[in-house]
Amino acid sequence: MIILFYILFYSWTLIFFSSFFFVRLCSFRFTSKISKFWTKSIIKLIESFLGIRCKIRGIENLSDKPVIVVSNHQSAWETFYFFILFKDPTYVLKKELKRIPIMNEFFKKLGFIFVDREMGSNSLRGILKKINKKEISSKRTIIIFPEGTRVNDEEKSKINPGFFFLYKHLQMPILPVVHNSGKYWHNQKFKKTSGEIDLKIFPSIAPGKKKIEILSLINSIFQETKKVG
């Protein structure tokens, strides 16, 4: 089944993105709609052929208002799933992903934010300038993985404090999320394990808290990955 999944995944992805090579000429609404269609189809393939599903705790903490989603990062699964879990989100991604042919046009049209991890806070200041110039919407949920790279639940994560910069200047609540996707969608491995991903959405953190308080709280919450599943 796993081989069939990969065949279908790559074939469908190639056909889909090649069919919409002209996406740069399309509206945001149209691009978002077809992107969600592709994402939902991938989630369906994952559930049907890999037997990987998701149980959500704290669904009542979701909000229609824009928030900064701060999540741990264990695999590619959450990048798919979050796009349909949250309403029209924009991602903070490493700049290397801009090099992916065709898909980079989708990223641009969807307003995804690219950062140079080597530039640190200077890269985030550039983001704020774009927001102030209305080049990036300040009325959309922002998804950020502050660990910077994928970290499984057996490793000790190091949280980049850059997300606090956005929290402070945008005055948007933080919505912490933790999950154990790496237990089933093994990072950079062909093998996948069927099972139920445990995803927990915590109550949002209102604007106005100090940096040391926020970092301590997020570090504490991220330790939940050791407890789930």
Secondary structure, DSSP 8 states (H G I E B T S, - for coil): -HHHHHHHHHHHHHHHHHHTTTGGGS-HHHHHHHHHHHHHHHHHHIIIII-EEEEEE-GGG--SS--EEEE---SSHHHHHHHHHSSS-EEEEEGGGGGSTTHHHHHHHTT-EEE-TTTTHHHHHHHHHHHHTTSS-SSS-EEE-TTSS---TTS-----THHHHHHHHHT--EEEEEE-GGGTS-TT-S----EEEEEEE---B-TT--HHHHHHHHHHHHGGGGT--
